[in-house]
Every structure is written in structure tokens, then in C-alpha cells.
């Protein structure tokens, strides 16, 4: 199960959850529960798109353009509102999330809301905040492991496999499979390509 502690390390992850809880005006437990559902949703969406060679190349290009991982070096500034939310592609959570989830954003937020206890507005804000963090994390992984588009695809594929084998697998597929054909691969590829072309 993904958490901010997994992505950022124990200390920075705990600080981020605490700051998010304050931002959302909710308790630590509910926010942490929502995060552990939202992060796999975002990662799985990106992984399914990157499984396609064209999608992987577009993701690679988007990371090289906007997501060098520096956001994570000033994460408290980002979470505290010190970085203008729409200042750049790096922090444009609305844009990132919109292209990954498309018209399923509301359904995704409702599902997370029902299971976490946060209201719909809080979950929506959480998803918008987490999307740039995930992209920044991918940027760090790309640099540290010297990943090209194929490497990114392989790395994300491994993460997605873990997610699918977890208790989150059915929950994610119910949201990501837009056309009901049993596969969210085609849906995610179509949605994410529009964002990654930018």
C-alpha cells in the first residue's frame, strides 16, 4: 500500500501528512487513509498509460520538461501555499489529475470520500495536491536511476503490479475502467496522452 512515507521517507512523509491534515481541516487518521487510497490511484493511472511505448515516451518528455523532482526539496513550501498552485506545469495538480482521471475525477473522489470519511471537497483538494508530488517523485526516480522511457515504464509497471495484488486492485479498476470492457489500459492511455503531449 502506498503512503507518503513510502514516497518521501518516514520523517518527511509524516510532516507532509500533518501539513495536509491542517490544510484540509481534518484529523490525521482520515487524511492518511485517503492518501493511501489516492496515491495508488494516481500511480496506477500513470503506469497503465506508460505500458504503451508511446505513452511511456510522452510521460518521459513531460517529466523532463516540468518534473525534475525539485518540488520535493521545498515540499513544505508547496503544501503551505508558498508556491503559486498554477505557477507552472510542475505544480499544476488540476491539469495533471484531469488528464489522468478525465471525467472519472468525481467518481474517484466520491469513492475515496466514502472510504476515508473526508468530504468530497477535501478529497478533491487532496488529489490535486498529491498529483504534482507523485510526478516530482517520478522525476527523482528518473534522475537517480537514470531511467529512459522504457525504464520508467518498467518501474511504474512494477509498482502497479504491487498495487493490483493489494486490496486496492478492485477499487482502482472500478474507477479506471471507463468503458466497462474490463481493461483500464485503453482508457488511461487515451486520457493521459492529452496531458503528456503538452
Buried (B, 14 or more C-beta within 10 A) or exposed (E): EBBBBBBBEEEBBBBBBBBBBEBBEBEEEBBBBBBBBBBBBBBBBBBBBBBBEEBBBBBBBBBEEBBBBEBBEEBEEBBEEEBEBEEBBBBBBBBBBBBBBBEBBEEBBBBBBEBBBBEEEBBBBBBBBBBBBBBBBBBBBBEEEEBEBEBBBBBBBEBBEBBBEBEBBEBBBBBBBBEEEEEBBBBBBBBBBEBBEE
